[in-house]
Amino acid sequence: MGRALGAGLRSAGAEVLATSRRTASPQALHLDLAATPDSWALPDQVDAAFLFSAVTSLAACRQDPEGTRRINVQNTLALAQRLLDRGAFVLFPSTNLVFDGEQPFCAAEAPRSPRGVYGRHKAEAEEGLLALGGNVAVLRMTKVVGPDIPLFTAWARDLRAGQPVFPFHDMVMAPLPLALVLRAFCALAEARAPGIWQVSAQEDIPYARAAGFLCRRLGADPGLVRPISWRDRPGVEEPPRHTTLDPSRLQQAFGITSPRAEDSLNEVFRSLE
Ligand SMILES: NC(=O)c1ccc[n+]([C@@H]2O[C@H](COP(=O)([O-])OP(=O)(O)OC[C@H]3O[C@@H](n4cnc5c(N)ncnc54)[C@H](OP(=O)(O)O)[C@@H]3O)[C@@H](O)[C@H]2O)c1
């Protein structure tokens, strides 16, 4: 997501400094969130900072809750403070997983109720960031989909090869096109609009139905889509019943409307045909 935002902002004429924990170049600052904050060499002045770096694998967070908390919470807060000190408006990508998913269309102001370690990290980071003052925006998102999602490319590869795929019938997503999410981030940054914002598709859709759409688009045999339960796959965290969020604040302030789940998927699947 960070790479796509950087490319979009650059092509719109903005001066963008990316970060990488792996390499350094004139366009990418070396920044490892696992390292001590004193080792970070940040620019003197920053207009807007998008804190996309995080450990995003639910399994990795579960396996090493404390090590990943250092990255996802502790050092994210330390980085935000340093960026605020340099004049930045700080934007933090968060997730529907700060809620337990028992209710659809969770309101932005509803109490956080994370169930897993990753959701707890995001909830704690949100709270800590918002306590740093009025120059912070949190944007909670449902599932962001683009053509390079490994699950979708694997489905497309297998279906094309006449191989079965095994999507979950009891796990849902509210898919959002990457471009729409990036538009929301840019709108918030430009307006320096603080607080909690949410962006969501209009409805949840089971992964098995998504695989069915892709199968139809590819003209593959529908019998190749063989739905299973998440319980049948070891190591999968119990998914929320609902993932949708109440997007009304973003809609009213910036005219960013929620897409239909099917439209978001079709946009991505078109590029996999
Ligand atoms: N994608 C979604 O559907 C979604 C939904 C809600 C919220 N979000 C949030 O949006 C943000 C971006 O998501 P994404 O899908 O683009 O995630 P991603 O593809 O997993 O990217 C995360 C980035 O963080 C970097 N990173 C990991 N550990 C780091 C460390 N110690 N120091 C510095 N960088 C580190 C990774 O670097 P390497 O490339 O070197 O591994 C990677 O480039 C995340 O905060 C995520 O929680 C995403």
The ligand as an SDF file (V2000), in Angstrom:
LIG
                    3D

 48 52  0  0  0  0  0  0  0  0999 V2000
   -4.0320   -4.5960    3.3090 N   0  0  0  0  0  0  0  0  0  0  0  0
   -5.1550   -4.4800    4.0090 C   0  0  0  0  0  0  0  0  0  0  0  0
   -6.2090   -5.0320    3.6450 O   0  0  0  0  0  0  0  0  0  0  0  0
   -5.1470   -3.6330    5.2690 C   0  0  0  0  0  0  0  0  0  0  0  0
   -6.3630   -3.4280    5.9320 C   0  0  0  0  0  0  0  0  0  0  0  0
   -6.3650   -2.6650    7.0840 C   0  0  0  0  0  0  0  0  0  0  0  0
   -5.1830   -2.0960    7.5500 C   0  0  0  0  0  0  0  0  0  0  0  0
   -4.0150   -2.3200    6.8920 N   0  0  0  0  0  0  0  0  0  0  0  0
   -2.7920   -1.6820    7.3950 C   0  0  0  0  0  0  0  0  0  0  0  0
   -2.2260   -0.9080    6.3520 O   0  0  0  0  0  0  0  0  0  0  0  0
   -0.8000   -0.9060    6.4370 C   0  0  0  0  0  0  0  0  0  0  0  0
   -0.1900   -1.3460    5.1190 C   0  0  0  0  0  0  0  0  0  0  0  0
   -0.7300   -2.6210    4.8020 O   0  0  0  0  0  0  0  0  0  0  0  0
   -0.1240   -3.5050    3.6270 P   0  0  0  0  0  0  0  0  0  0  0  0
   -1.1950   -4.4410    3.2150 O   0  0  0  0  0  0  0  0  0  0  0  0
    0.5440   -2.6430    2.6260 O   0  0  0  0  0  0  0  0  0  0  0  0
    0.9570   -4.3320    4.4610 O   0  0  0  0  0  0  0  0  0  0  0  0
    2.2670   -5.0970    3.9690 P   0  0  0  0  0  0  0  0  0  0  0  0
    2.2000   -5.3890    2.5200 O   0  0  0  0  0  0  0  0  0  0  0  0
    2.4620   -6.2310    4.9300 O   0  0  0  0  0  0  0  0  0  0  0  0
    3.3980   -4.0060    4.1870 O   0  0  0  0  0  0  0  0  0  0  0  0
    3.9060   -3.7350    5.4490 C   0  0  0  0  0  0  0  0  0  0  0  0
    5.2470   -3.0940    5.2590 C   0  0  0  0  0  0  0  0  0  0  0  0
    5.8130   -2.9020    6.5570 O   0  0  0  0  0  0  0  0  0  0  0  0
    7.1790   -3.1950    6.4470 C   0  0  0  0  0  0  0  0  0  0  0  0
    7.7660   -3.6030    7.7310 N   0  0  0  0  0  0  0  0  0  0  0  0
    7.5620   -4.7450    8.4370 C   0  0  0  0  0  0  0  0  0  0  0  0
    8.3400   -4.7500    9.5190 N   0  0  0  0  0  0  0  0  0  0  0  0
    9.0610   -3.6020    9.5070 C   0  0  0  0  0  0  0  0  0  0  0  0
   10.0470   -3.0470   10.3320 C   0  0  0  0  0  0  0  0  0  0  0  0
   10.5080   -3.6860   11.4140 N   0  0  0  0  0  0  0  0  0  0  0  0
   10.5740   -1.8460   10.0020 N   0  0  0  0  0  0  0  0  0  0  0  0
   10.1560   -1.1840    8.9100 C   0  0  0  0  0  0  0  0  0  0  0  0
    9.2320   -1.6630    8.0630 N   0  0  0  0  0  0  0  0  0  0  0  0
    8.6910   -2.8660    8.3710 C   0  0  0  0  0  0  0  0  0  0  0  0
    7.2780   -4.3440    5.4520 C   0  0  0  0  0  0  0  0  0  0  0  0
    8.5830   -4.3430    4.9520 O   0  0  0  0  0  0  0  0  0  0  0  0
    9.2050   -5.5090    4.0410 P   0  0  0  0  0  0  0  0  0  0  0  0
    8.6560   -5.2230    2.6680 O   0  0  0  0  0  0  0  0  0  0  0  0
   10.6450   -5.2670    4.1660 O   0  0  0  0  0  0  0  0  0  0  0  0
    8.7300   -6.8010    4.6090 O   0  0  0  0  0  0  0  0  0  0  0  0
    6.2250   -3.9370    4.4360 C   0  0  0  0  0  0  0  0  0  0  0  0
    6.8000   -3.1480    3.4120 O   0  0  0  0  0  0  0  0  0  0  0  0
   -0.4610   -1.8190    7.6230 C   0  0  0  0  0  0  0  0  0  0  0  0
   -0.2500   -1.0240    8.7580 O   0  0  0  0  0  0  0  0  0  0  0  0
   -1.7090   -2.6640    7.7950 C   0  0  0  0  0  0  0  0  0  0  0  0
   -1.8650   -3.0590    9.1340 O   0  0  0  0  0  0  0  0  0  0  0  0
   -3.9770   -3.0730    5.7480 C   0  0  0  0  0  0  0  0  0  0  0  0
  1  2  1  0
  2  3  2  0
  2  4  1  0
  4  5  1  0
  4 48  2  0
  5  6  2  0
  6  7  1  0
  7  8  2  0
  8  9  1  0
  8 48  1  0
  9 10  1  0
  9 46  1  0
 10 11  1  0
 11 12  1  0
 11 44  1  0
 12 13  1  0
 13 14  1  0
 14 15  2  0
 14 16  1  0
 14 17  1  0
 17 18  1  0
 18 19  2  0
 18 20  1  0
 18 21  1  0
 21 22  1  0
 22 23  1  0
 23 24  1  0
 23 42  1  0
 24 25  1  0
 25 26  1  0
 25 36  1  0
 26 27  1  0
 26 35  1  0
 27 28  2  0
 28 29  1  0
 29 30  1  0
 29 35  2  0
 30 31  1  0
 30 32  2  0
 32 33  1  0
 33 34  2  0
 34 35  1  0
 36 37  1  0
 36 42  1  0
 37 38  1  0
 38 39  2  0
 38 40  1  0
 38 41  1  0
 42 43  1  0
 44 45  1  0
 44 46  1  0
 46 47  1  0
M  CHG  2   8   1  16  -1
M  END
$$$$
